[in-house]
Amino acid sequence: MMGNAILREIVLRRAMLGQLIGRNLKIRYKASVLGFFWTLLNPLLMAGIYGLFMSMLGRSMRIDAIFIGVFAWQFTMMCIGDGTNLVISNGNLIRKVYFPRIILPLATGGANIINFFLMLAVLGLILVLRAPGDAPLHILTHLPALLGIVVLHLFFNLGIICLVATANVFFRDTEHIVGILTTAWFFLSPVMYPVELVAAHWPKALPIYLLNPMAGFLGVYRSSLLPPLASDAVATPWVFLLPSFGIAVLVALGGILLFQIKQRDFADLV
Amino acid sequence: MMPETNSSSTPYAIEVHDLGKRYRRRHQMDQTLKSTLIDRLLRRSRTDEFWALRDLTFAIRKGTTCGIIGRNGSGKSTLLGVLARTITPTEGTIEVHGKVATLLELGAGFHPDLTGRENIFLNAAILGMNREQIAERFDRIVAFAGLEDFIDTPVKHYSSGMYVRLGFSVAVEVEPDILLVDEVLAVGDESFQRKCLEKIKEFQAMGRTIVIVSHALETVERLCDEVILLEQGAKVAAGGAGEIVAEYLRRTLGRDQVLWVEEYGDRSVEITEVRLYGPDHRRTAEWAGGKPAAIEIDYTAHLPIDNPVFGFMIKREDDRIVFGSNTQIMGYSVGHIEGTGSIRVDLRPLTLLEGKFYLSLAVHSEDHKTQFHRQESWYAFNVVNATEHHGQVLIPCTWSDGGQPSNEVPT
């Protein structure tokens, strides 16, 4: 009932959503000469550093797997970065114009998914160039799984955007708290190391570890983008990832619901 | 709670019932999780509440222009925010029949790095237009703003005037049923203000409903059919524009002053209404200094009276008399009165140039022994200099060659 009315309003305001997505992308790419190239260079560099670091520790994972990890991680991090100040920085708009507030997080998610698709295209190209034999066919056959996980990942990110955007209206130190939490989250997610590392050291903690939505996303990204090698098993059987998908959906719904409940007070507080 | 319908069955565009908005005043600097946790731990509460609006009930008829006036902090802007649906009311209901657009968000959502063209599309979409509507109205928007040559320049290079012009041009193209205007007429240069006024009159001619919040009382008087006066979040008066503006001036100017404000007399003759006229015989509460003005008094004589004396007096805020006169001094005989009638005094011209003044009126017997009705400092009015002269009063003067007095009649 309530959801329907909101959806109808979003459809009515699709021009605004489109314009805001366009604005977000234009501003991001206009801000520097290198534009999109920067958003690409950063994860590539980080992946290189992580790979180097992990091989120093003797725990290396294929660099391709680290690429995937860093790219997917960055998708969520950029959403959090844009989301934290979302309501505050659009305060003037919120105080003065009526529109369904959910359009703001939707536009942030929208701009970031377009950016992520571009990055995935570049990533796909890299992977195909590195393994021209197996990669194209493997990726093609896993395209549905890939698309599915991108949709879930986007939905999850939307919830996170709603969550941090709302929190920051009420607590202006959200940014710092989020900074600490995301650092912890980074090390608790298999971005630069394989899940097998956890399985080997703390096998009992593995079921809890795998509740992390990021672990679930990365599992599917890697298994659908990388042809399996005999030497390293990067694929976690999907059935173990199902609970994390459930958590992702819960986080998304919780974040959106919180935003929808609290948005009526935004104009008073920004 | 706030249905926006297109129902045409009601004669009202906006209906407000028992509206209230409560704010929790929080200390801006302490709006952090850290301080909140500390407060919880120490069981401190630092929120104090206040009602920005309370028990507000009114309705605005379709096709009319309604002004909302009141001092700063009286709740005007909150009310407009509630009508614009950006502020959620704490209690009460609001019904808005028709599409609302607000002229209070000129350039809201403009991004400095985007060009004028990009910002038009963005801003128009934010205000609720779809792509086709924007494309269709784009040229008109640019032309109205007069920014053809700068349309592909980032708006950060615009002057503030250009910025506001572009914002206004987009906003008026939304074509709403109900237009909310917040002090827009106070921005921009004179020619732009004129454009704004013309646009608003155009809206009025098209039968749209307009709600104006403004401090510019003259504008409110000129444009509005009805005016609502707010004081501390409550409606204290509502009615015709001239009447309510005068009421507002009486309340605000007379407040905290040492002025003697009183009404007395035996009311054998009662002053029932007083109208101030400016040049062009327009009714006003703001006189044009140096221009013709007039006071018209309606009275009711409950007894037959011969030759009563009507008088008026103008005082400053500090209770000093500026001028006073009456029919007897001027040798005007009112004659025999009974029942209702009216009397008029013309000031040709009003030689006051600037300031806030109070008008006292009196009607008493020919021998001054019986006061029928006296209103001391009862009507407040402003005088705004409408000449190029400087100072507080107009002194008629002429210039000529030295050595011989001018024969010209001073004007």
Interface residues (C-beta under 8 A of the other chain):
Chain A: R13 R14 A15 M16 G18 Q19 L20 G22 R23 K26 I27 K30 A31 N90 N92 L93 I94 R95 K96 V97 Y98 F99 F170 F171 R172 D173 T174 I177 R264 D265 A267 D268 L269
Chain B: Y23 Q31 T32 L33 K34 T36 G81 A84 R85 T86 I87 T88 V100 T102 L104 E105 A108 G109 H111 D113 L114 E118 F121 L122 A125 I126 L127 G128 M129 N130 R131 I134
